[in-house]
Amino acid sequence: MNNIKYNIIIVIFVLIFIGYFYLENNFFKYKNVKKTQEHFQSNNISNTQVKTLLVNVFSNVKSINSNMSKVNDNNLDIQNFIKKNEFVFFNIVNNKQFKNYLNKTISELNKNNKLYNDTITILGSQSSVNFLLKLSNFFATLKRINNDYRVYYNSDFTITEDNMKQNDKILENKIEVEKKLIKHHSNIDVIIINILEELKTYSLSKNVFNFLLKFLVIEKEKNKLQKDLLESDGLFTTLNNFNNFYKKEKKITKLEGKQLNNINIKRKEIISAISLLLNNQNQFIDDGLNFNLFEEEKKDKEIEYLYSANNNNNLLANFCKKIKKLDKPSEGNLITKRLHKEFKNKKGVQIKKLEAQIDILINSMTENQLNKYNSHVIRTHDQASKQYSAIKKAKENLDNAKKLKINVS
């Protein structure tokens, strides 16, 4: 009776571990892989919806960048126009071409305002997803600074030679907008840093994380250059300096002209650097628009699963080995002996199958490491053989060093 109870206990333990192994193999294997998908599903948004949403958002970003490239082209034209007019205040501001440049810039900024509105609306449709909400707030900030640039480049002003006070007031207002824009760019820098820190806390797929990371890094650099452009004497600060020369009835000396030309060159270099960043960012977005949000490398999944299942596999392997080492129960009669033998054979087969499955699982996941190890052994063995031959030859040479060979013919 005791033997039967003992056997029943063994059967129960075996069944428990077989059941656990099955669950572990079919459920826990995909736990980490599905982490990101479950995050979005908990917010009632599918992976396909997220991908479509981000594709639409960054298609708008591409258009915004293209419009900003045209703004930069206008800024370069303005710098060349200023130099062409020899830094003379009224020759610049009273020329119709100057206001044409400003109007072209306003036209592009107006287009961007609509694109920002559309982008904010798209992201706002899924505000329950944290990182989408953060992006929505970020683009809302960019829209505000875009509106301030529209005020800055507004050409609805008139500068005349017979009303210097009015001229000073117009330039003063524009310079105040410059200062406001510089503060905005400083705030944007802080916002980007915060988003970059929080990005690590979101349950994002590897591809989405890397895509957003690179996008924000480029945005940070672009924002810095735009701020530098304003701080190194913005457009209207520069015009105000020309106005001061005029009011003092002072001609620009050769040295001052050289200094003004250097400022002009520096501004053109910054504008060109911004244009390059805009083009690079658009190329990066082009390359990334077809990314698979939840694609995981097969190798990464296998390694991830190997780590998560390692402890369970060891436990199961140890259990199987211990079953093999169980002391044989006392056999009181032929029936008990037969039952025990059948039970032992049956469980022995099951244990071998389990061990085989464990070996297959582990070996399949470490096949690459095994190949590398075998390659290393073959290489080192070949090198050792060559070394041994060299040593043997050297020994023979040493042994024969003092021997004379006489050829008797």
C-alpha positions in Angstrom: 0.0 0.0 0.0 2.8 2.4 0.9 4.5 1.6 -2.4 1.3 2.5 -4.4 1.0 5.8 -2.5 4.6 6.5 -3.2 4.2 5.8 -6.9 1.0 7.9 -7.1 2.9 10.9 -5.5 5.7 10.5 -8.2 3.1 10.5 -11.0 1.4 13.6 -9.6 4.8 15.5 -9.5 5.7 14.4 -13.0 2.3 15.5 -14.3 2.6 18.9 -12.5 6.1 19.6 -14.1 4.9 18.4 -17.5 2.0 20.8 -17.3 4.2 23.6 -16.1 6.7 23.0 -18.9 3.9 23.1 -21.5 2.6 26.4 -20.1 6.1 27.9 -19.9 6.8 26.9 -23.5 3.6 28.3 -25.0 2.8 31.3 -22.8 5.9 32.8 -21.1 8.0 32.5 -24.3 6.1 35.4 -25.8 5.5 37.4 -22.7 8.3 39.9 -23.3 7.7 40.1 -27.0 4.1 41.1 -26.5 4.8 43.7 -23.8 4.6 46.6 -26.2 1.5 45.3 -28.0 -0.3 44.8 -24.7 0.6 48.4 -23.8 -1.2 49.8 -26.8 -4.1 47.4 -26.6 -4.7 48.5 -23.0 -5.3 51.9 -24.5 -7.7 50.6 -27.1 -5.4 51.3 -30.0 -4.0 48.7 -32.3 -0.5 48.5 -33.6 -1.7 49.2 -37.1 -3.4 52.4 -35.9 -0.3 53.6 -34.2 1.8 53.0 -37.3 -0.7 54.8 -39.5 -0.8 57.7 -37.1 2.9 58.1 -36.9 3.3 57.8 -40.7 0.8 60.7 -41.1 2.5 62.8 -38.4 5.9 62.5 -39.9 4.7 63.0 -43.4 3.5 66.4 -42.1 6.9 66.9 -40.5 8.6 66.3 -43.9 6.3 69.0 -45.4 7.1 71.4 -42.6 10.8 70.9 -43.1 10.4 71.5 -46.9 8.7 74.8 -46.2 11.4 75.8 -43.7 14.0 75.0 -46.4 12.3 77.7 -48.5 12.3 80.1 -45.6 16.1 79.5 -45.3 16.5 80.1 -49.0 14.8 83.5 -48.5 17.0 84.2 -45.5 20.1 83.6 -47.6 18.7 85.8 -50.4 18.2 88.5 -47.8 21.8 88.3 -46.6 23.0 88.5 -50.1 20.6 91.4 -50.7 22.0 93.3 -47.7 25.5 92.9 -48.8 24.6 94.0 -52.4 23.2 97.2 -50.9 26.4 97.8 -49.0 24.7 97.7 -45.6 23.0 101.0 -46.2 19.7 101.1 -44.1 17.3 102.9 -46.4 18.7 101.2 -49.6 17.6 97.9 -48.0 14.3 98.6 -46.3 12.8 100.8 -49.0 13.6 98.3 -51.7 10.5 96.3 -52.8 12.6 93.2 -53.1 13.2 93.3 -49.3 9.5 93.0 -48.5 9.0 90.4 -51.2 11.5 88.2 -49.3 9.5 88.7 -46.1 6.2 87.9 -47.8 7.6 84.7 -49.2 8.7 83.7 -45.8 5.3 84.5 -44.3 3.6 82.4 -47.0 5.7 79.3 -46.0 5.1 79.9 -42.3 1.3 80.1 -42.9 1.5 76.7 -44.6 3.3 75.3 -41.6 0.7 76.7 -39.3 -1.9 74.5 -41.0 0.4 71.5 -40.9 1.0 71.9 -37.2 -2.8 72.1 -36.6 -3.3 68.9 -38.5 -0.4 67.1 -36.7 -1.8 68.2 -33.2 -5.3 66.9 -34.2 -3.9 63.5 -35.4 -1.9 63.0 -32.1 -4.8 64.4 -30.0 -7.1 61.6 -31.3 -5.1 59.1 -29.2 -4.2 61.3 -26.2 -4.6 58.3 -23.8 -1.2 57.0 -25.1 1.4 58.8 -23.1 4.1 59.2 -25.7 1.6 60.4 -28.3 0.3 63.0 -25.9 3.9 64.2 -25.3 4.5 64.5 -29.0 1.2 66.4 -29.3 2.3 68.9 -26.7 5.7 69.2 -28.4 4.2 70.1 -31.7 1.8 72.6 -30.0 5.0 74.4 -28.7 6.5 74.4 -32.2 3.2 75.9 -33.5 3.4 78.7 -31.0 7.0 79.7 -32.0 5.9 79.4 -35.7 3.2 82.0 -35.0 5.8 84.3 -33.4 8.0 84.0 -36.5 5.0 85.0 -38.5 4.8 88.2 -36.4 8.5 88.7 -36.8 8.6 88.5 -40.6 5.3 90.4 -41.1 6.0 93.1 -43.7 3.1 95.3 -42.7 5.2 98.3 -41.7 6.5 101.4 -43.4 9.9 103.0 -42.8 10.5 106.5 -44.1 13.4 108.9 -43.9 11.3 111.8 -42.5 9.9 109.9 -39.4 12.8 108.5 -37.4 10.8 108.0 -34.3 8.4 105.7 -36.1 11.3 103.9 -37.6 12.8 103.3 -34.2 9.5 102.1 -32.8 9.1 99.6 -35.6 12.6 98.2 -35.1 12.2 98.2 -31.4 9.0 96.0 -31.7 10.7 93.6 -34.0 13.7 93.3 -31.7 11.3 92.5 -28.8 9.9 89.7 -30.9 13.5 88.5 -31.4 14.1 88.3 -27.7 10.8 86.4 -27.3 11.9 83.9 -29.9 15.2 83.3 -28.2 13.3 82.5 -25.0 11.0 80.1 -26.9 14.0 78.3 -28.3 15.5 78.0 -24.8 12.2 76.5 -23.6 12.1 74.1 -26.5 15.6 72.8 -25.7 14.4 72.0 -22.1 11.2 70.3 -23.4 13.3 68.1 -25.8 15.6 67.0 -23.0 12.7 66.1 -20.8 11.0 64.1 -23.6 14.3 62.3 -24.3 14.5 61.3 -20.6 10.9 60.1 -20.4 11.2 58.3 -23.7 13.1 55.5 -21.9 10.1 54.9 -19.5 7.6 54.2 -22.3 6.8 50.7 -23.5 7.9 51.3 -27.1 9.2 48.8 -29.6 12.9 49.1 -30.4 12.3 50.6 -33.9 9.9 53.2 -32.7 12.2 54.2 -29.8 15.2 54.6 -32.1 13.1 56.5 -34.7 11.8 59.0 -32.1 15.2 59.3 -30.4 17.0 60.3 -33.6 14.1 62.6 -34.6 14.4 64.5 -31.3 18.2 64.7 -31.4 18.0 66.4 -34.8 15.2 68.7 -33.5 17.5 69.7 -30.6 20.4 70.5 -32.9 18.1 72.4 -35.3 16.6 74.4 -32.4 20.1 75.3 -31.2 21.1 76.7 -34.6 17.9 78.7 -35.0 18.6 80.2 -31.6 22.2 81.0 -32.6 20.9 82.7 -35.7 18.9 85.1 -33.6 21.6 85.6 -30.9 24.3 86.5 -33.5 22.4 89.7 -34.3 19.0 88.8 -35.7 17.8 90.3 -39.0 16.1 93.4 -37.4 18.9 93.9 -34.8 21.3 94.0 -37.8 19.0 96.5 -39.6 18.8 98.6 -36.4 22.6 98.8 -36.4 22.5 100.1 -40.0 19.9 102.6 -38.9 22.1 103.9 -36.1 24.9 104.5 -38.6 22.5 106.5 -40.7 21.1 108.6 -37.8 24.7 109.5 -36.8 25.3 110.5 -40.4 28.3 108.3 -40.2 29.8 106.5 -43.2 30.8 102.9 -42.7 34.5 102.7 -42.5 36.5 99.9 -44.2 37.1 98.2 -40.8 33.4 98.4 -39.9 32.4 97.2 -43.4 34.7 94.2 -42.9 33.1 93.5 -39.5 29.6 93.7 -41.0 30.6 91.4 -43.8 31.9 88.9 -41.3 28.6 88.9 -39.5 26.8 88.5 -42.8 29.0 85.5 -43.6 28.4 83.9 -40.2 24.7 84.2 -40.5 24.8 82.6 -44.0 26.8 79.7 -42.5 24.2 79.1 -39.8 21.4 79.3 -42.3 23.2 76.7 -44.5 23.7 74.4 -41.5 20.0 74.6 -40.7 19.1 73.7 -44.3 21.4 70.7 -44.2 19.8 69.5 -41.0 16.3 69.9 -42.5 17.4 67.8 -45.6 19.0 65.2 -43.4 16.0 64.9 -41.2 13.7 64.5 -44.2 16.0 61.8 -45.6 15.9 60.0 -42.2 12.1 60.2 -42.1 11.9 58.9 -45.7 14.0 55.9 -44.7 12.0 55.3 -41.5 8.4 55.8 -42.7 8.0 52.1 -43.6 9.4 50.8 -40.3 7.6 47.9 -38.6 6.5 49.1 -35.2 6.7 45.8 -33.4 9.3 43.9 -35.5 11.6 42.0 -33.2 14.8 40.3 -34.4 14.5 36.5 -34.2 17.9 36.3 -32.5 16.9 38.8 -29.9 13.7 36.9 -29.1 15.6 33.6 -28.7 18.2 35.2 -26.4 15.4 36.9 -24.4 13.5 33.7 -24.0 16.7 31.7 -23.1 17.3 34.1 -20.2 13.7 34.0 -19.0 13.4 30.2 -19.2 16.9 29.3 -18.0 15.9 28.9 -14.3 12.8 26.9 -15.2 14.8 24.6 -17.5 17.5 24.0 -14.8 14.8 23.2 -12.2 13.1 20.7 -14.6 16.4 19.1 -15.6 17.4 18.6 -11.9 14.0 17.2 -11.1 14.4 14.6 -14.0 17.8 13.6 -12.8 16.6 13.2 -9.2 13.8 10.9 -10.3 16.4 8.7 -12.0 18.3 8.4 -8.7 15.3 7.4 -6.5 15.8 4.4 -4.3 14.0 1.3 -5.5 10.9 0.5 -3.4 10.7 -2.9 -1.7 8.9 -5.4 -3.9 6.6 -7.7 -1.8 5.0 -9.7 -4.6 5.0 -10.2 -8.3 2.1 -7.8 -9.0 3.8 -5.0 -7.2 7.1 -5.8 -9.0 5.3 -5.8 -12.4 3.5 -2.5 -11.7 6.7 -0.9 -10.6 8.6 -2.1 -13.6 5.9 -0.8 -16.0 5.7 2.5 -14.2 9.5 2.8 -14.2 9.8 2.1 -17.9 6.9 4.4 -18.8 8.3 7.3 -16.8 11.8 6.6 -18.0 10.6 7.1 -21.5 8.8 10.3 -20.6 11.9 11.6 -18.8 14.1 10.9 -21.8 11.7 12.7 -24.0 11.7 15.7 -21.7 15.5 15.7 -21.5 15.6 15.5 -25.3 13.2 18.4 -25.6 15.3 20.4 -23.1 18.5 19.6 -25.1 16.9 20.6 -28.4 15.6 23.8 -26.9 18.9 24.9 -25.4 21.0 23.6 -28.3 18.9 25.3 -30.9 19.2 28.6 -29.1 23.0 28.3 -28.7 23.8 26.8 -32.2 25.6 30.0 -33.2 27.8 30.0 -30.0 28.5 26.2 -30.6 29.6 26.9 -34.2 31.9 29.8 -33.0 33.4 27.5 -30.4 34.0 24.6 -32.9 35.6 27.1 -35.3 37.9 28.3 -32.5 38.9 24.7 -31.5 39.7 23.8 -35.1 41.7 27.0 -35.5 43.7 26.6 -32.3 44.2 22.9 -33.0 45.7 23.7 -36.4 47.9 26.3 -34.9 49.1 24.0 -32.1 49.9 21.3 -34.7 52.1 23.7 -36.6 53.8 24.8 -33.4 54.4 21.2 -32.4 56.0 20.4 -35.8 58.2 23.5 -35.5 59.3 22.5 -32.0 60.0 18.9 -33.1 62.1 20.2 -36.0 64.0 22.5 -33.7 64.7 19.7 -31.3 66.1 17.6 -34.1 68.3 20.4 -35.2 69.6 20.8 -31.7 70.3 17.1 -31.3 72.2 17.0 -34.6 74.0 20.4 -34.1 77.2 18.8 -33.0 77.1 15.7 -35.2 79.0 15.6 -38.5 77.5 14.0 -41.5 80.0 12.3 -43.8 79.1 11.3 -47.2 81.1 8.3 -48.2 80.9 7.4 -51.8 
